[in-house]
Amino acid sequence: DALKVLGEVYPSLEGRRGAAIDRFRDATGNKGANSPDLWHIFAELLSQSDLPGSLKAYDRALELSRHVARTAGASAPALVNGAEAAAAEAAARGPSVKLLNNAAVVHLRLGNLTSALSLMEEASAAASGGAAAMRLTVGFNMARMREAAGDLQAATREYQAMLDAFPEYIDCRLRLAAIAAQRGNRAGALDHLDQALQQHPRHADVLASKGQLLLAAREYDEANEVFTQLVTQSASRSDVYGRLGLASLAFASIPADLPRDRLKDDFRAKRKARLTTALHRFKELLEKTPGNVFAANGVGAVLAEMGELTTAKAIFTEVQEAVSADGAMKMPDVWANAGAVALGLQDAAGGGGHR
């Protein structure tokens, strides 16, 4: 019991998560570590740094919880108070809603969609009639899984139903905007984001999504306004989103390198200035957030555009390794960038490189 308390307290203390993981690793390594709660807390601790390890811990917690449910009552001891009776009743019901939900989310992050949906359906059934907050969490995650499975119609219906019941649930607005954008309905996506901003004008995730949507539509002035607003907000996450957006904007607005324009001095000067600005912004963000793979990918992309293919390839390789190690991060751009650079180096080696 003392270890469970420590597991819940450690993560809230700066720099103590690693110590908690070490203690739980030792505890769960013992042959007598048969507490579902112990394995659940261990899984939660690992979820931010070791997704495969977290999944193993969740699987063990689920296995133990189901075993406890099967054996509960078979040889139940006399219960001396109400607390013991309540605990026994909870154990007999099997895995908790929280355990099922959290395990499903880790499965989803690792791409195990079938297992994620199965666990979330079990969580949804267990949550019916329970606390409103937990029903809302489970409902959102279920919709998120429908979306990941490609059932956009069902996901949209479930997000909208939650939004009708809880108008302040901004995450539903964000997902509805993402689905609208995926369907090519840019106006609908912007409408969802603008409605969210009417409720929360400084919401970093909403502003970042709107900025990226405007950037994709090449509405550069409007995108610049949104990203600048993010940078001027005091929250650190807003600053990172804004700086990444401004760097991406500088890179995206580089003039197209048309063959007839390559010898024009004014064109070449403008293009070089934009590339230099983009490189500076990506590098500046990387210095502020050293583990930011999006900033590193941006540096590689700009260097590749400048013709520094060998350096760009090395950066893309590092980013690929970081993304692969994460296990859950999806970043297809880096593989496309690395492939393009590899082809460029091949052409250069064969005498077909740009001059």
N, C-alpha and C positions, 0 to 999 in steps of 0.2 A: 504493500500500500504506500509506503514511504517513497518507493521508486516511481510509482505512478504519479505522485504529487510532484516529484522532481521533474519528471518528463513534461508535465504541463507548465511548470514554472520556468525551466531552463530556456526555452525558445524566446521568451519575452525579455531575457537578459542579454544585452549586447555581448557578442562573442562567446556565448555559452552553449550554443547549439551543438558544437563539436564535442564538448565535454559530455553533454547529455547522450549523444549518439554512442560515444565510447562506453558509457555506463550501461546503456541498454543493450549494446552488442554483447557485453560480458554477461549481462543478466539472461538474455535470450539464448546464450550459448550453453547454459546449464541444462542438463537433462530434465530437470523438474520445472522448466519454464513452460507451464501449460495454461497460463492465464490469457484469455482472449484480449482483455483490456491492455495487458502489457505489450502484446504484439501489435495492437492497434496504435498505441501511442508511439511505439518504435517506428511503425510504418509512416505515421504523420511526420515524425522528425526527419526521416529519410527522403520524404517526398520533394523537398526543395533542392536536394543535392545528388540523389541516387535513385532515380525512378525504378530501374530494374530491381534494386534492393528493396525499395519501398513496396513494390508489387509482391515480392516474395513474402514480405512481412504481412501484408494484407491477406494473402492467400492462407498463411498460417493462422492468422487471427480468425478468418472465416471458418477454416477447418475446425479449429478448437471450439468456436462458438456453436457450430452445428453439432459437434460431438456432445457438448454440454447440454444442448437442447434435447438430444436423443436420450441421454441418460438421466435427465432431470426427472425426479419423481420415482425412478426405479428403486432407489434405496435412499430416499430423502430422510435426513435426520429431523428430529423435532425442532421446530423453529421457536425461538424464545421471544422474539419481538416482531413488530410490524415491519421494521427495516429489513430484517432477514427474509421475511415472507415476500416483500416486494422485490428483493434482489433475486430470490428463487423464481418468482413468476416471470421476471424479465429474462432470466437465463433460459427458461423453458420456451420462450417465444423464438429463440434463435438469434441470429445476428441483428444488431441494432440497425435502425434506419441510417444513422450516421456512418456506421462501419460499411454498410452496403453502398451508400452514396459515395463515400470517399474512395472505396476500392474501385467502383465503376469509373470514377473520374481518372484514376491512374491508368486503368485499362485503356480508356479513351485517349489519353495523352500518349500512350505507347502504340496506338494504332490498333488495339485489339477490340474492334467495334462490336463484334458479336458477343463477346464476354461482357463488355460494358453495358450493352442494351439489356442483357439477361439480368445482370445485377441491379440495374436501375429500375427494371420492371418489378423486381422483388422489393426494392426500396420503396417504390411508389405504392405498392400494395400494403406494405408495413406502415407507411406514413399516413394512410387514410384515417381520418378521425383524430390524428395527432395534432401537435402544435402547428399553428399557421406558418411560422417562420420556416420550420423544417419542410412542410408541404411545398412552400414556395421554392426553397432551394432544390428539392428533388424535382419539382415540376420544371424549373428552368434547365436543370441538367438533362432531364429527359428530352426536352425540346432541342437542346444543344446536340444530343446524340442523334436525334432524327435528322437534324440539319447535316451532321457529319456523314450520315448514311445516304444523303442525297434526297431524302423525302422532304423537300422544301415546303410543300403544301401543308403537310402535317405540322412541321416545325413552326411555320407562320401562324397557323391556327392556334397552336399552344402558346406561343409568345404573346399573341394578341389577346388571348383569354386572360393571361396573367396580367397584362398591361391594363385591361379593362377593370380587373379586380384591384390592382395596385398601380395606379397611374404614376407613382414616383419611381417605379422600378426601371431605372435608366438602362440597365443591361439588356432588357428586352427591346428597348428602342434601338440600341446599338446592333443587336442581332437582326432585327427587322430591316435596318438600313443596309446591313451587309448582304442580306438575302436579296433586297431590291437591287443593289448594285450588281450582284452576281447575275441577276436576270436581265441586266441591261437597263433597268429602270432608274436612271440617274436622278430624275426629278423626285421620284418616290423616296429614294435614299436620302436626298437632301432634306426632304420634308420631315422625315423621321428625326434627322439630326437637329434640324432647326427647332422642332417641338421639344426635343430634349434640352436644347440650349435655353429655351424660354423658361424652363424650370431651374436649370443649373447653368448659368452663363459662363462659368469658369471651369466646367468639367473637362479635365485634361483628355480623357479618352474620347469624348465626343468631339472636342475641338481637333484632336489629332486625326480622327476618322474623316471629319469634314475637310480638313486640309489635304489629306491624301486623295480624297475624292475629287477635289478641285484640281489638284496637281495632275491626276490621271486624265482629266478633261482639258488639260493645258490652259486652264484659267489661272494664269500665273500671278496676276495682280491680286486676285481674291485669295489664292492660296497663301501668298506672302503675308497678307493681313492676318490670316488665321495663325500661321506659324509665329509671326511676330508677337501676337497676343500671348501665345503659349510661353515664349521666352520671357516676356515681361512679368508673368505671374511668378509668385515667390516659390511655389512648390517645386521641389527638385525634379519630380517626374515630368511636370509641365515643361521645365527647362530642357530636359533631354528630348522630349517629343518635338519641341519647337526647333531646337538646333538641328536635329536630324532632318526635320522637314525643310528647313532653310537650306541645308546642304544638298538635299535631294532636289530642291527647286533650282539651285544654281546649276546642278549637273543636267537636269532635265531640259533647261532652257538654253543649253548650248546650241548655237546655230548648226544646222545640218551641214555636214562636210560634203558639199556637192563638188564634183570634179572641176567644173568651170570656175568655182570660187576659190580654189586652193591657192592660186597665185595672187589674189587680191590682198594687198597689205592690210587694208582696214578690216577685211573679213578675218584674216589670220590673227590680227591683234585682238579683235573682239573675242574670238574663240579661245585664244590663249588666256585672256583675262578671266573669262567665265570658268575655264578649267582650273585656273589658279585659285579662284575664289572657292570653288567647290572642294578642291583638295584641302585648302586651309580649314574650311568649316568641318569637314569630316575628321581631319587630324585633331583639331581643337576638341571636338566631342570625344574622340578616342582618348585624349589625354585626361579629360574630366571623368570619363567612365571607361577604364582600361579593358573591361571585359565585354564591351559593346560590339557584338559581331556585326551588327548592321552598319555601324560606323566603319569598322574594318573592311567590310565588303565594299562600302562606298569608296574608301581610299584605293582599294584594288581596282575598282571600275574606272576611276579617274586616271590612275596611272596607266591602265591599259589603253585608254583613249589617247593618252599622251605619247603612247608608243613604248612605254617602259614595261614590256611584256614579261621579262624574266622576273622583275620585282613583283609585278601584279600576280603572276602565277604562284609565287611563294606565299603571298598574302591569302589568295583564294584557297590554297592548300591548308593553311592554318585555320581559316574560317570553316572549311569543310570538316576538319577534324573536331573543332569545337562543337559544331552543330550535330555531328554524328555522336559525340560523347554525351550530349544532352539527352538524346533518346526521344525527346518529344518535340523539339523545335522543327518547324517546317520552313525551309528557306530555299526554294527551288532556284532562285536567282543565282546563288553562288555556284551551283553546278553548271548552269548555262554560261556564266561568266568564265568559269575555269575552262569549259570546253571551247569557247570562242578564243581564249588566249592560247590554248594548246594548238588550235588550228593556225592561229597567227604566227606562232613560233615555228610551226612546221613549214608554213609558206615562206617565212623569212629564211629558214635554213635552206630551202630549195631555190632561193633567189626570187621568190614572189612577194616579198614583203614591201610595205609602203616605203616610199622615199620622200 
